[in-house]
Amino acid sequence: HVRRALHLAINKQAISKAFYANVAKPLSVLATPGSPGDVAGFNYAFDKAAAQAELARAGYGPDKPLKIQFLSTNNTFPSDYEMARAIVQMWSQIGVQADLQEITLAKYLELSHSSKVPGVMLYSWANATGDPEIFAGKILDPRLRFSTWKEPELAKTIDALAAQADPDKRIQGYRDLARLATEHAWSLPLL
């Protein structure tokens, strides 16, 4: 419920407008629009009321705020720290007190590789190929040190997709995985 609340509370379109002149497209899944892993028609939109309800299901809200650490680089990618500051403000409106801390990419990688990241991290992920294996397949593989979600059962799903010889079934499998990751808030794709 907390992860869903955090995701629903982020107005991605407002962030795109404020920092990227609406050029950065809001994402609902771990794939860029039009790429093979994109889930056409699926939208995980900003919904402040739904975010408050999800947070309340976890026992938090304005009267009992959730306190978390939020890590962000500063100038590793354009407007990263400014975007993090905006997200902190959006979260504060539903009852989340995020302690924003600047972190270097080197320090984040050190913490990530030792599974000691102390909170939520704003991170930029690149995929020059557009193949969904590089998005959902790597970001969600629990065996990889930098993965965002450490559910051991996902390894079976990812291995089955890697072994899938039918390209259409393989792509659809990654789309299904990306949608599931958003619905369960295993990762919070932004822009």
TANORWO-V390664 format. One record per backbone hydrogen bond with DSSP energy under -1.0 kcal/mol. CO is the residue of the C=O (numbers start at 1). NH is the residue of the N-H. Records with the same first field share a line. If there is no record, write none. Layout:
CO: NH, NH
This chain:
1: 5
2: 6
3: 7
4: 8
5: 9
7: 10
8: 47
10: 12
11: 15
12: 16
13: 17
14: 18
15: 19
16: 20, 22
20: 23
29: 31
32: 35
35: 38
39: 42
47: 51
48: 52
49: 53
50: 54
51: 55
52: 56
53: 57
55: 60
56: 59
64: 61
66: 97
68: 99
69: 120
70: 101
71: 122
72: 103
77: 80
79: 83
80: 84
81: 85
82: 86
83: 87
84: 88
85: 89
86: 90
87: 91
88: 92
91: 94, 96
95: 66
97: 68
98: 100
99: 70
101: 72
104: 108
105: 109
106: 110
107: 111
108: 112
109: 113
111: 116
112: 115
120: 71
131: 134
132: 137
135: 139
136: 140
139: 148
141: 144
144: 147
151: 154
152: 155
153: 157
154: 158
155: 159
156: 160
157: 161
158: 162
159: 163
166: 170
167: 171
168: 172
169: 173
170: 174
171: 175
172: 176
173: 177
174: 178
175: 179
176: 180
177: 181
178: 182
179: 183
180: 184
181: 186
190: 27
